[in-house]
Amino acid sequence: MTALMKLRYTATAAIAVFGILAGAAQADELADIKAAGEINIGIFSDFPPFSSASADMSIKGYDVDVAQKIADGLGVKLNLVSVTGQNRIAYLNDDRVDLLMSVGYSKERAEVIDFAAPYAPYYIAVIGPAALKVSGKEDLADKSVAVNRGTLEDTSLTAVAPGSAAIQRFENYNSVIQAFISGQTQLMVVGNDVGAQVLARQDELKPEQKFQLLSSPSHIALRKGEEGLKKAVNDSVAAMIADGSLDASSKSWLKAPLNPENLKD
């Protein structure tokens, strides 16, 4: 074998090895999930009404409904994996979970993970009793409003409230809710996750959402490059919107019909 032939043989072998390695690096996660017959989805274990322990200690909520629909659509078993805000991105990129629920989009996160279509509304809203007429920011004039100090809710409210609005800032959500329920304030500003819990429990007060201050829907996150899995997730969410099951979950867990406008970034 001449030196040139040896060089060509070596180059061809190197290309073949590189192709094998590249193929392994670009393995189809969707195919792997179907082959395994199960999908691992990361959720917060204590994040009501999106996910929390029920009376029988199983995890239930809006996120669980969606995760189950995705698994059913793929024809595989659902394994729920408890994650935290600190470890969940690492769990995803270390292949300990295939998907993550309840992930807000940001440019920084998009550099290390990918996002499927938004599936869950997350918004900050003004909540008050049904008897109190409030339909927009101008109606906050001369009203007392409870809000959690230093949060996005606080900055969003402060940016639009008229000067005569009496904003009362508290150190945690429990204090905000208590101030509103007890009548210390006429209104409160919270995220729809917190608001849903209040709406579900206060029959006498009959609280309702008056108007929204900010909307930032939640996405399902996955590893970069998994276009097959991303399409399957998007198809599942689209099917849930079309058949009304996502609206049913919203009414059940978020205590409000699903507004498609709340699924826009």
Backbone torsions as a table, in degrees:
resi	resn	phi	psi	omega
1	MET	NA	127.6	-178.7
2	THR	-72.8	166.3	179.3
3	ALA	-61.1	-38.9	-179.8
4	LEU	-65.5	-41.4	179.5
5	MET	-64.3	-41.2	177.8
6	LYS	-61.5	-41.2	-179.4
7	LEU	-63.5	-44.0	179.6
8	ARG	-64.4	-40.1	179.7
9	TYR	-63.1	-43.6	179.8
10	THR	-63.7	-42.8	-179.9
11	ALA	-64.4	-42.1	179.5
12	THR	-63.2	-42.0	179.2
13	ALA	-64.4	-40.8	179.9
14	ALA	-63.6	-41.0	179.0
15	ILE	-63.8	-40.6	179.5
16	ALA	-62.8	-44.3	179.0
17	VAL	-63.7	-43.2	178.9
18	PHE	-60.2	-39.8	179.1
19	GLY	-63.5	-39.9	178.3
20	ILE	-64.2	-46.0	-179.6
21	LEU	-64.3	-41.5	179.7
22	ALA	-64.0	-39.7	178.8
23	GLY	-64.1	-39.1	178.1
24	ALA	-66.1	-39.6	-178.3
25	ALA	-67.4	-27.5	-177.9
26	GLN	-104.2	30.2	-179.2
27	ALA	-53.8	143.9	-177.6
28	ASP	-82.6	107.6	-177.5
29	GLU	-63.3	-36.0	179.0
30	LEU	-60.8	-44.4	178.2
31	ALA	-64.2	-39.6	179.3
32	ASP	-63.7	-40.8	179.8
33	ILE	-63.2	-46.2	-179.3
34	LYS	-66.1	-36.6	178.7
35	ALA	-66.9	-38.1	179.7
36	ALA	-75.4	-24.1	-179.2
37	GLY	77.2	18.0	179.6
38	GLU	-156.9	155.8	178.1
39	ILE	-130.8	135.1	180.0
40	ASN	-101.5	117.4	-176.9
41	ILE	-120.1	124.6	-178.2
42	GLY	-84.1	129.8	177.6
43	ILE	-136.8	159.0	168.7
44	PHE	-75.4	133.3	-177.4
45	SER	-81.7	-15.4	-179.9
46	ASP	-136.3	73.7	-176.5
47	PHE	-140.6	60.0	-178.4
48	PRO	-66.2	145.9	3.3
49	PRO	-92.2	13.6	-179.1
50	PHE	-80.2	-35.3	176.5
51	SER	-167.0	129.5	177.4
52	SER	-167.3	163.7	-178.2
53	ALA	-72.6	134.0	177.8
54	SER	-92.6	-174.8	-177.6
55	ALA	-60.6	-32.9	179.7
56	ASP	-90.6	11.4	176.7
57	MET	73.3	5.1	173.2
58	SER	-82.0	154.3	-179.7
59	ILE	-87.2	126.5	-179.5
60	LYS	-135.2	162.6	178.4
61	GLY	147.0	-178.1	-178.5
62	TYR	-58.2	-47.9	-179.2
63	ASP	-62.5	-36.2	-179.4
64	VAL	-67.8	-40.2	176.2
65	ASP	-57.2	-47.8	-177.7
66	VAL	-67.0	-43.6	179.2
67	ALA	-59.3	-41.0	-179.7
68	GLN	-66.2	-38.9	178.1
69	LYS	-63.7	-39.1	178.3
70	ILE	-63.7	-46.4	179.3
71	ALA	-61.8	-44.0	179.7
72	ASP	-62.3	-40.0	179.3
73	GLY	-63.7	-31.4	178.8
74	LEU	-88.0	-9.9	-179.2
75	GLY	71.7	34.7	-178.0
76	VAL	-129.5	167.6	177.9
77	LYS	-78.5	142.1	177.0
78	LEU	-93.8	126.2	170.2
79	ASN	-113.5	116.9	177.0
80	LEU	-87.8	130.4	-178.8
81	VAL	-117.3	123.1	180.0
82	SER	-73.2	128.7	178.8
83	VAL	-129.5	168.0	175.7
84	THR	-121.2	167.8	177.3
85	GLY	-61.4	-27.2	-177.4
86	GLN	-83.1	-32.2	-173.2
87	ASN	-107.9	-6.6	-167.8
88	ARG	-69.2	-36.1	178.2
89	ILE	-65.6	-39.8	177.1
90	ALA	-64.1	-41.3	177.5
91	TYR	-58.1	-41.0	-179.5
92	LEU	-67.8	-51.0	-176.2
93	ASN	-73.4	-18.7	174.6
94	ASP	-89.8	6.9	176.9
95	ASP	67.8	24.4	176.4
96	ARG	-85.1	-21.5	170.4
97	VAL	-135.7	156.6	179.8
98	ASP	-93.4	-30.4	-179.6
99	LEU	-141.4	159.4	173.3
100	LEU	-126.3	135.8	175.5
101	MET	-93.3	160.8	173.2
102	SER	55.1	56.7	177.4
103	VAL	-115.1	120.7	176.6
104	GLY	-77.5	140.5	-179.0
105	TYR	-74.8	139.4	169.3
106	SER	-151.2	153.6	179.6
107	LYS	-62.6	-35.0	-179.9
108	GLU	-65.5	-45.0	179.1
109	ARG	-65.8	-36.0	-177.8
110	ALA	-64.7	-14.5	176.9
111	GLU	-76.4	-21.3	-175.4
112	VAL	-121.0	-16.8	177.2
113	ILE	-138.4	168.6	178.2
114	ASP	-111.1	162.3	-176.7
115	PHE	-125.8	130.6	169.1
116	ALA	-82.8	-179.0	-177.0
117	ALA	-61.3	149.0	175.7
118	PRO	-62.0	141.3	-175.2
119	TYR	-129.7	-16.8	-174.6
120	ALA	-132.2	132.3	177.4
121	PRO	-73.5	133.4	167.8
122	TYR	-132.6	121.2	-178.3
123	TYR	-149.5	159.5	176.4
124	ILE	-101.7	129.1	-174.3
125	ALA	-133.8	155.3	170.5
126	VAL	-88.7	126.1	-178.7
127	ILE	-119.3	137.7	179.3
128	GLY	-154.1	171.5	179.1
129	PRO	-67.0	148.9	-177.9
130	ALA	-57.0	-31.8	-176.5
131	ALA	-72.0	-16.2	-177.4
132	LEU	-95.5	121.9	-178.1
133	LYS	-82.0	110.9	176.1
134	VAL	-144.0	122.0	-178.4
135	SER	-129.3	-8.0	179.7
136	GLY	-163.7	176.1	-173.5
137	LYS	-60.5	-31.4	-179.9
138	GLU	-65.6	-24.7	179.9
139	ASP	-77.8	-4.7	176.5
140	LEU	-78.1	-10.4	179.1
141	ALA	-58.0	131.2	178.5
142	ASP	64.9	15.8	177.0
143	LYS	-105.2	148.9	174.7
144	SER	-93.9	134.5	-173.6
145	VAL	-133.9	128.7	177.1
146	ALA	-93.6	140.1	178.9
147	VAL	-152.6	153.4	178.7
148	ASN	-79.6	120.7	-173.9
149	ARG	-58.0	133.5	172.0
150	GLY	76.0	7.8	-179.2
151	THR	-93.9	175.1	174.9
152	LEU	-62.7	-32.8	175.4
153	GLU	-60.2	-43.2	-179.4
154	ASP	-62.3	-49.1	-177.4
155	THR	-67.8	-36.4	179.5
156	SER	-66.6	-42.0	178.9
157	LEU	-67.1	-47.3	-177.6
158	THR	-59.0	-33.8	-176.9
159	ALA	-68.0	-25.6	-173.8
160	VAL	-117.7	-14.7	-174.3
161	ALA	-68.5	136.6	174.3
162	PRO	-62.6	157.9	-177.4
163	GLY	-59.5	-27.2	-178.2
164	SER	-85.4	-3.7	177.3
165	ALA	-68.8	135.3	179.9
166	ALA	-96.0	91.9	-179.5
167	ILE	-83.5	121.2	177.7
168	GLN	-109.4	118.5	-175.2
169	ARG	-100.2	133.9	-179.2
170	PHE	-121.8	166.8	-172.0
171	GLU	-87.2	-11.3	179.2
172	ASN	-158.1	169.3	-176.2
173	TYR	-69.4	-34.7	178.6
174	ASN	-59.2	-40.8	179.1
175	SER	-68.3	-36.8	177.0
176	VAL	-61.8	-48.7	-178.9
177	ILE	-63.0	-44.0	-178.7
178	GLN	-63.4	-40.1	178.9
179	ALA	-61.8	-39.9	-179.7
180	PHE	-71.3	-48.0	-176.8
181	ILE	-64.0	-38.2	-177.4
182	SER	-77.4	-10.5	-178.8
183	GLY	89.8	6.7	177.1
184	GLN	-63.8	-34.0	173.4
185	THR	-127.1	155.0	179.9
186	GLN	-80.9	-28.9	-175.1
187	LEU	-136.1	166.6	170.0
188	MET	-143.3	155.2	177.8
189	VAL	-119.8	117.6	-178.1
190	VAL	-145.4	169.5	171.8
191	GLY	-73.8	160.0	-177.6
192	ASN	-67.4	-18.4	175.9
193	ASP	-68.9	-46.6	176.6
194	VAL	-68.3	-43.5	-177.8
195	GLY	-59.7	-37.2	-178.7
196	ALA	-60.9	-36.7	180.0
197	GLN	-66.5	-38.3	179.4
198	VAL	-70.7	-44.3	-179.5
199	LEU	-59.8	-32.8	-176.2
200	ALA	-76.5	-22.0	-169.7
201	ARG	-110.4	-14.0	-171.9
202	GLN	-106.6	75.6	-178.0
203	ASP	-66.3	-38.2	-176.1
204	GLU	-71.0	-41.7	-179.1
205	LEU	-73.3	-29.4	-177.3
206	LYS	52.4	55.8	179.5
207	PRO	-69.1	151.3	178.9
208	GLU	-147.3	158.4	175.6
209	GLN	-75.1	128.0	-179.5
210	LYS	-89.6	-53.8	175.7
211	PHE	-163.9	162.6	-177.4
212	GLN	-96.4	146.9	176.0
213	LEU	-102.5	-30.7	-175.1
214	LEU	-160.4	143.3	177.6
215	SER	-128.0	132.9	178.1
216	SER	-149.0	87.9	-171.8
217	PRO	-64.8	156.9	177.6
218	SER	-87.9	145.8	178.5
219	HIS	-115.3	166.8	168.2
220	ILE	-99.4	127.3	-176.6
221	ALA	-100.5	150.1	176.9
222	LEU	-148.4	169.7	-179.6
223	ARG	-70.3	152.6	-179.9
224	LYS	-64.9	145.9	174.5
225	GLY	87.7	-2.5	-176.9
226	GLU	-95.5	70.1	-174.4
227	GLU	-68.1	-33.6	178.4
228	GLY	-64.2	-45.4	179.1
229	LEU	-66.9	-40.3	179.5
230	LYS	-60.3	-43.7	179.0
231	LYS	-64.0	-40.7	-179.9
232	ALA	-63.1	-40.8	178.4
233	VAL	-66.3	-45.7	179.1
234	ASN	-60.7	-39.4	178.6
235	ASP	-64.5	-39.0	178.8
236	SER	-64.4	-44.3	179.4
237	VAL	-64.4	-43.4	179.0
238	ALA	-61.2	-39.8	179.1
239	ALA	-65.6	-39.0	178.7
240	MET	-65.9	-35.7	176.9
241	ILE	-68.8	-43.6	-176.4
242	ALA	-67.1	-39.7	-175.9
243	ASP	-90.7	0.2	176.1
244	GLY	85.6	-1.3	-177.5
245	SER	-70.9	-29.1	177.4
246	LEU	-71.9	-36.5	175.4
247	ASP	-64.1	-40.6	178.7
248	ALA	-63.2	-40.8	177.9
249	SER	-65.5	-38.9	178.9
250	SER	-63.5	-44.7	179.0
251	LYS	-64.2	-39.1	-177.8
252	SER	-70.5	-45.5	-171.5
253	TRP	-101.2	-36.9	-176.8
254	LEU	-98.1	-5.1	176.4
255	LYS	60.4	33.0	178.0
256	ALA	-157.1	145.5	175.3
257	PRO	-62.2	152.4	178.5
258	LEU	-75.2	122.5	175.4
259	ASN	-101.3	113.0	-178.6
260	PRO	-54.3	-26.2	178.4
261	GLU	-64.0	-24.8	179.5
262	ASN	-79.7	-0.5	176.6
263	LEU	-104.9	18.2	177.3
264	LYS	-106.8	131.3	178.6
265	ASP	-69.7	NA	NA
